[in-house]
Structures are given as structure tokens and as C-alpha cells.
Amino acid sequence: MSEDNPSMVVGEKGAGMTEAEKPISYEEMTKAPLPILVKGRWIRFSEKMDYGKPNANLIVGGKETGKSALCEALATHYSEQDKHSKILDFFGSRDNEGLSWCRSPYKEGVLLLTGDSVKVHSRWPSVKVSDFKLSSMKGHKVVITVSAFYSTLLEENRAIKTIMEELWKRESWDHLWCLIIREMANLLFSRLSIGEDQYKAKATMTFLLRQMRHMGYALCGDSIKSKSVDADIRDLADYTFIKACGKEGLPKDLQFLYSLFKPFSITRMPKDQFIVISRYASIGRGYFACPPWHKRENENLFKLLNIEVEHTEAPDLDMKAGHISDREHVRIIDMRKTGNKGDPLSFNKLAVKTERSLSTVYNTVLYHNDKIDALKECDRCKRLNGQYATVKV
């Protein structure tokens, strides 16, 4: 955060958030200067906000206060560190606002990440979550996945787990990657929905976020309420950005700010402004420009960007004991077909490699081949767009 503009105070109109109602041409969006303006000054203590470090930024405030716009603006400061720095925008609101990067200056470097049960038709390349690897991001500047790319909430939550576990494999870094996680509480909910208890889910999430700096991930996450994010996770934030809090006011642990700022200037703070607190207790105030490509409330980005989403039947992702999910079915079929240099892998070896019983893998392959004989395709493979949906193994 720059320390210029000493006359700026919270409560005045800031210097440049683009009004949502103002018409902006597609060309203006794609040629916007980067990074997006984020400025302010420290009023208690001071420090340098270094965008070359994998900082964790938490943005809290009420609905429609510009949290997502600030996430995007901050992310551009990390992504502009060098040509290999990236933005990973995951799991936003139901209006799929992450797709707005497709009309940003990064539009030629976008990669779409989709659920296995969905086919996306667009000008941008896409990869299925089950095929996603760290190497998948090579040559891309922005990786996006949104709610509409999944058939069910369960599939989306399992995708969160799969993606985060793949990101965990990054053991060293030369280039900074910035993760945008809109509504941080959803990350914890995704762990609970796949069967983890509250304690284990929180511990897993806290450990993952704590280790992000060692893997070269900066974080820009937002939350409607500060208390929606567990205290152990809030404490990991290098910078906490406060937006307008409305009638609810500030939580108790932040009410000391009322001694520095007029209460109503926080309650009714303009969208282009923020208060920031660092983990070293520095306090600042600032303003930012809304990224011109940011989604407007009534926009249909799928229509504007000519993206078509084709949903197949929702996959069976149940992982209870003794049950073969669709994903496990596809894995067994793929391994049977490709595991022996062109020849089918024997059932004994297939059982060992998949850690399933001999009868389980046999019945899985038998089901697959019977469905192709009867219907010309395997329904379980089809639901996940399996490459051998019409091939007997």
C-alpha cells in the first residue's frame, strides 16, 4: 500500500472506483492499466506492503461493499510481479463472477477448470478437475473455476478438496501465485460436506493456510462477517481489510477502531474505501479502483462471453465403505485399459493397484462391458466424461 495522498480520510469520496452503472466498453476492460490502483496511508505505525511476498489478505464487510472487487484489485499486484506469476480464482458466488477475468487484460491467458460431469464450450481452454495438475497451469495467467461448472454442490465441494490437495504438492517456488477464495467460510464447509468432523476440518484448513507462504501462494479471501471465519484462521492474515459493516457494527475485537475513525464513516464507508490492519498492528486507510472488468450485478457473463455449459447426469460421488463411486469406477476402467502397455491389466494386478478386492474390480469391469453391450455406452463413465465410456475393457 502506497503511503501518499495524506489528505484522504475515510468517509470522503475516494479517487476512482468505477461506478457499476457507468458503461465501459469491452476494449476498455481488456486494456485497463495493471496493476489496479490500490492506495492509502498508514495512520498508526507504518510498514511496506510487499506484493512480492506470499501474504494472506482477509477482506471483511457487509454485502455489496466491494469485497470481491478489492480481492481482484489486490490480486493484480501479485500477478504483476513477473510474467510467470498467476491468479487462481476459485469458488465464488452463484453468479459466477470469476468469469469476468475472461474480459480482463489477462483474457488470452485464461484456463477454465471444470467438474467431471460438465462440458464447457468456449474459446478458452478447459481441464477437468480429475485431470488437474500443477503442470496444467503452464502457459496460463489466470485459472478459474465457478459454481456453474459443477452439477451439484457436493461435486463442487469435492472439487475444492481435490484442487487444494493438488496445490499442496508445490514444494518450492520461484514465482508468486495468488489464490482468490471468495467467501472463505465455504472452504471450511467444503471439508465438512465430505465427511470430516468440525475439529478435523478446521485443523486441515488452518494447516493448509499456514503453509501457503512456504509454497508461494498469496491469498486474497473475503467474508461477509469476520466471525464467519474461525479465529485461528483470522489470525493467519497478514493484512485484514475492513469494508463497510452496516448496522451490525464492528465485532468486539475490532471496536478499538472507533477511537481512530468516526463510527458512521465505517458503518457507511463508500465501496471504494477500506481500513487495513496488519499483523504487526499497523493501521491504515485507503481507496482503490474497481477493476473495469468486474461483474455488474445484472450481467449474464455466460451470454456476454459466449460460454455454453452442458450438464450431464449428476455423478455418484458417495465415498461410503463398500461403495464404488463413479470416479472410482472410471479409475478402475482406465487402469484396466491402460495399465499393461496396450493389453488389459489382469484382474489380480488391478485389484492390487486399486486396493480393491478381486470381486470388486471384476464386477466393475463386468458392469462396464455389459452396459456397452446393452446401451452402447457405460452410464457411469458417461456421467464423468470417461474416455472409455463406449469402449469395452
Beta strands, then each sheet from edge to edge (+ up, - down):
strand 1: 38-44
strand 2: 56-60
strand 3: 86-90
strand 4: 110-114
strand 5: 118-121
strand 6: 126-128
strand 7: 142-145
strand 8: 177-181
strand 9: 217-223
strand 10: 239-242
strand 11: 273-278
strand 12: 283-288
strand 13: 308-311
sheet 1: 1+ 12- 11+ 10- 2- 9- 8- 3- 7- 4- 6-
sheet 2: 5+ 13-
end
